[in-house]
């Protein structure tokens, strides 16, 4: 079985972010991986679903839990193009996510801005994977809406 890298899966998350950009959503994409396989894909859909909680991470975690038939994602890795917000970080704590890999840091709303631990204590974190590409998508979105 071929083992894929964090970069491979982050490229898949970036494809999801592009889907969000294409439909006028903030371009954040996510994939959930279990045993080296993508089991869930999602992108922001807050406008489409008229739901402020429809962030890529939330939708991907729900889809992965449904796929596994479990509310816990302890053996899963979430790849997301932007650092999760506090809401998503809290949700990832509740699902006991095994590992979080994110691209760009969110210097305005990212979970790491909070002093208290937001993620589950056992969740491993890797950050900065394709951060420039993820930030470029976000920047292009906000540049477009400000024109």
N, C-alpha and C positions, 0 to 999 in steps of 0.2 A: 504494500500500500504506500502510495506516495504521500509524504508529509509536506503540507503546505506551510508557508511562512506567515508571520504577522503581516508582512507587506502584501502577500497574495490576498488575504482576507480583507485587508483595509482597502485594496483596490475595488473589491466587491462592494464595500460600504460606500466608497466614493461613487460607484455607479448608481447606488440608491440615492445619494445626495443629488446627483445630476437629475434624476427623475423628479425629485422635489423641486429643484430649480425650474425644470421644464414646465411645471404646472403652477408656478408662482408661489411656492412655499419656501420658507427659509430652508436652504439646502443642507440638511443634515440627513445622513444615511447610516443605517446600522445593519449588521448581520450577527446572528448568534451561531456559534460553532460548537458542536459536540462530537467528540471522537473524530476530529479532522474533517467533519462534514458540515456544510451550512444547513441548519435546520429551520432558520427563520430569516426573513429579509423585511426591512421596513424603511420608510422615509417619513419625514414630517408630513402630517396631514391635518394640521390645525385648522386651516382655512376650508379645506374640502369637507371635513367632518364637522365644522363649526364646534370644535372641542379644543379648548386651550391645553388640555392634557395629552393631546394626540401627538406627542413627540416620538421620534423614531425609536428611541430606546424603550419607551413604554409599549409601543406597538410590537416591537421585536420580542420583548420579554414575554408578553402575553401570547404571541404566536408560538414561541418556543415552549412555553409551559403547556399549551394545548397539544403541541406535537408530542411532547414527552409524557403527557398525562400526569404531570407533577407540578406543584406550585414552586418547587425549588430548582434552581439552575446551578447547583454546586459543582457540576462537572462541565459547565459551559463557559465559553469565552464570548463576551460581547465586544464586537469591533464597532466603534462609532466615530464618525468624522469630527465631531466637536465634543469637548468635555461636557459630560452630563451636568444639567442644572441640579439644584438642590432637590427638587421634586423627583427627578429621575434617579438621582443618587440614593434617595430614601427608598424608592421602589426597588432599586438594585440591592439594597441592604435586605429588604424583606424577602426577596427571592434567593438570597444567599449566593449571589453570583460568584463563580469560581475565579474568573479573571476578567478585568476590564482593560481594553486597549483603545486609546483614543488618539485622534490626530491633533487638531488645534486646541489650545487652551481657550477657555471662555473667561476673559478677564473681567466681564461684567456680571455674569450669573453662574459661573461654574461652581460645582460643589466644593472645590478645594478652597474657596474663599471663606468658608465657614470654619471656625476654629475647632469645633467639636468634630469627632469622627462621624462621617455621614455614611460611608459604605460599610458593609459587613466586615468585621475585623479580619476574616480569613480571605477576603477578596484581594488577589494580586492586582497590581496596576502597572501598566506600561503606557507611557504617553509620548506624543511627538511623532508617531508613525504617519508619514505623509502629511505632516502639519501644514506645510506650505501650500500643498494642493487643496487641502480642506479649507484653509483660510482664504485662498483665492476664490473659491466658490462662494463663500459667505460674503466676501468683499464685493464680488460682482453682483450679488443679489441686492445688497444695500445700496450700491452705486446706482443700479437700475431703478430702484423705487424712489431715489432722491432726485432723479433727473426730471 
